[in-house]
Amino acid sequence: MDIQAEKLQLISWLSSLNNPDIIKQLVAIKEKQPDWWDEISEDERSDIKEGLDQADRGFVVPHQLVMEKYKHGIPDRLDA
């Protein structure tokens, strides 16, 4: 069964639930999901912040230019 069908079945089942204990357990599971930001390393966070800062200052390369440059693959040297 594909994931979309599974999700629809879960939604249907969830909408029919009347047991508050089960609902509380499901809410607890949902709230336990870690934030991806907390799961990455400090170096990764720093790199992301640096990239966002660069974008805020206008230091960006349009997607189309990147795709054109690398349409034949990434060379062995990135400065090629």
Secondary structure, DSSP 8 states (H G I E B T S, - for coil): --HHHHHHHHHHHHHH---HHHHHHHHHHHHH---HHHHS-HHHHHHHHHHHHHHHTT----HHHHHHHTTT---SSTT-
